Amino acid sequence: MIAILFIILAYLFGSVNFAIIVCKLAGIGDPRTDGSNNPGATNVLRLAGKKLALLVIIGDALKGLIPVLIARAFNVDGVAFAVVALAAVLGHMFPIFFRFQGGKGIATTFGAILALSWIVGIAVFITWIVAALLFRFSSLASLLTMILLPLYIYFFSSLYYFWPMLALSIIVIYRHSANIKRLFSGQEPKLGKKKTNA
């Protein structure tokens, strides 16, 4: 029963969308209808610059990190512990507070994974940074990271976490469907550049 409570708590934490809140407080508009129409840090970077994007990244990562750490403190473990991490990311992607219109879950995934397994969290972070520096596409870096996440879990963490994290990877990759199409068509904007309407 306590595991279910923490899964619900994690979803509610995840549902607090910092991209929408930060943009509204800054008077910039709604990232769901401006730029790439995605309420996440990459779109805020394009719309408002590095400082506000960094705030969004920190906020989104913390809402993945905090509920998983709390669950750990209350001795939630095994598959249920990994589901808490999954629930936080699902809250970000389908937030109850914002008509279920959320982001793609990368920063929240980083925070949740770091609390789940710090070794895997570091591996995921390094993978994203290296891929982003090499290719200059946030979406491609995210896709490569999510493809490798289940392998990192399998080799460096508990096997109890594998299936929830595999599900998480599949869902996040699916949320990047439009990005995948733009990558293949050559229309995906690089990091820091505005999305074109071509």
Solvent accessible surface area in square Angstrom, and as a share of the most:
residue,aa,sasa,rsa
1,M,172,0.77
2,I,83,0.42
3,A,23,0.18
4,I,93,0.47
5,L,104,0.52
6,F,19,0.08
7,I,45,0.23
8,I,91,0.46
9,L,59,0.29
10,A,0,0.00
11,Y,51,0.19
12,L,69,0.34
13,F,60,0.25
14,G,0,0.00
15,S,0,0.00
16,V,52,0.30
17,N,0,0.00
18,F,61,0.26
19,A,0,0.00
20,I,11,0.05
21,I,59,0.30
22,V,18,0.10
23,C,0,0.00
24,K,158,0.67
25,L,150,0.75
26,A,52,0.40
27,G,67,0.65
28,I,60,0.30
29,G,35,0.34
30,D,40,0.21
31,P,0,0.00
32,R,56,0.21
33,T,100,0.58
34,D,53,0.28
35,G,41,0.39
36,S,21,0.14
37,N,87,0.44
38,N,23,0.12
39,P,4,0.03
40,G,6,0.06
41,A,17,0.13
42,T,37,0.21
43,N,0,0.00
44,V,0,0.00
45,L,40,0.20
46,R,28,0.10
47,L,51,0.25
48,A,33,0.26
49,G,28,0.27
50,K,164,0.69
51,K,174,0.74
52,L,41,0.20
53,A,5,0.04
54,L,102,0.51
55,L,99,0.49
56,V,0,0.00
57,I,78,0.40
58,I,84,0.43
59,G,7,0.07
60,D,3,0.01
61,A,25,0.20
62,L,74,0.37
63,K,6,0.02
64,G,0,0.00
65,L,39,0.19
66,I,66,0.33
67,P,0,0.00
68,V,0,0.00
69,L,79,0.39
70,I,57,0.29
71,A,0,0.00
72,R,114,0.42
73,A,77,0.60
74,F,117,0.49
75,N,128,0.66
76,V,11,0.06
77,D,106,0.55
78,G,18,0.17
79,V,76,0.44
80,A,31,0.24
81,F,4,0.02
82,A,0,0.00
83,V,41,0.23
84,V,0,0.00
85,A,0,0.00
86,L,23,0.11
87,A,7,0.06
88,A,0,0.00
89,V,0,0.00
90,L,48,0.24
91,G,0,0.00
92,H,6,0.03
93,M,0,0.00
94,F,75,0.31
95,P,0,0.00
96,I,85,0.43
97,F,116,0.48
98,F,39,0.16
99,R,199,0.73
100,F,114,0.47
101,Q,96,0.43
102,G,6,0.06
103,G,0,0.00
104,K,38,0.16
105,G,2,0.02
106,I,26,0.13
107,A,17,0.13
108,T,0,0.00
109,T,0,0.00
110,F,36,0.15
111,G,4,0.03
112,A,0,0.00
113,I,0,0.00
114,L,77,0.38
115,A,6,0.05
116,L,4,0.02
117,S,15,0.10
118,W,161,0.56
119,I,79,0.40
120,V,0,0.00
121,G,5,0.05
122,I,78,0.40
123,A,23,0.18
124,V,0,0.00
125,F,112,0.47
126,I,93,0.47
127,T,21,0.12
128,W,44,0.15
129,I,62,0.31
130,V,74,0.42
131,A,6,0.05
132,A,4,0.03
133,L,118,0.59
134,L,126,0.63
135,F,91,0.38
136,R,105,0.38
137,F,41,0.17
138,S,12,0.08
139,S,6,0.04
140,L,45,0.23
141,A,0,0.00
142,S,3,0.02
143,L,15,0.07
144,L,60,0.30
145,T,0,0.00
146,M,1,0.00
147,I,98,0.50
148,L,60,0.30
149,L,0,0.00
150,P,11,0.07
151,L,91,0.45
152,Y,39,0.15
153,I,0,0.00
154,Y,113,0.43
155,F,138,0.57
156,F,113,0.47
157,S,29,0.19
158,S,39,0.25
159,L,110,0.55
160,Y,143,0.54
161,Y,26,0.10
162,F,39,0.16
163,W,178,0.63
164,P,11,0.07
165,M,0,0.00
166,L,49,0.24
167,A,38,0.29
168,L,0,0.00
169,S,3,0.02
170,I,104,0.53
171,I,49,0.25
172,V,0,0.00
173,I,48,0.24
174,Y,162,0.62
175,R,66,0.24
176,H,7,0.03
177,S,40,0.26
178,A,50,0.39
179,N,12,0.06
180,I,54,0.27
181,K,147,0.62
182,R,45,0.16
183,L,42,0.21
184,F,178,0.74
185,S,70,0.45
186,G,68,0.65
187,Q,80,0.36
188,E,13,0.06
189,P,14,0.09
190,K,85,0.36
191,L,35,0.17
192,G,47,0.45
193,K,126,0.53
194,K,142,0.60
195,K,60,0.25
196,T,84,0.49
197,N,152,0.78
198,A,94,0.73
